[in-house]
Amino acid sequence: MAAIALPENLDLKAAAPLKAALVERRGAAIEIEADKVRRLGGLCLQVLLAGRKAWEQDGQVFSIKGPSEAFVETIRLFGAEGALLSAEFQGAES
């Protein structure tokens, strides 16, 4: 399984490298390591959502491993927990 370790700050500057990393690994199961994320911006969230959809269309696993509280809370604030987080993290309290 391929893996991508997300940086602490997923801002505008991080979107293009994140997209490139996903494109490079397309076609195989992937694990997104989100344990160090402190800030998640809207553009990087869109890249992750697009990645989830692409992997789903390909019939491949796209998983988020150990998301930080900040990552989970931001996903919730955007209303995207059902689209991006597994049930394990959707009900977790921050």
C-alpha positions, -999 to +999 in steps of 0.1 A: +000+000+000+013+034-009+014+061+017+015+099+019+024+117+051+007+150+052+026+181+064+015+202+094+002+230+072-020+221+043-024+256+029-026+269-007+011+262-013+006+225-003-022+218-027-002+213-059+024+190-042-004+170-026-022+166-060+011+156-076+017+130-049-018+115-053-015+114-091+019+096-088+003+069-067-030+065-085-039+029-094-029+014-060-043+014-025-032+044-006-030+055+031-030+092+040-011+098+072-029+128+088-015+127+123+007+158+120-019+181+104-025+213+123-041+233+096-062+221+067-073+247+041-102+244+017-081+238-015-062+208+001-095+195+013-108+196-023-077+177-034-083+150-008-120+147-017-111+144-054-085+118-045-111+098-025-135+099-054-108+089-080-097+059-058-133+049-053-139+050-091-108+028-095-120+003-069-090+010-047-086+016-010-082+053+001-078+055+038-070+082+063-047+070+091-046+085+126-060+119+117-051+147+142-078+164+161-073+196+140-077+175+108-109+159+120-124+191+133-117+210+101-133+182+081-163+185+103-165+223+100-165+219+062-192+192+065-171+166+047-167+140+074-190+115+057-171+119+024-136+117+038-134+101+072-142+065+081-170+059+106-143+053+132-134+090+132-168+105+124-182+100+159-150+109+178-152+138+201-126+165+197 
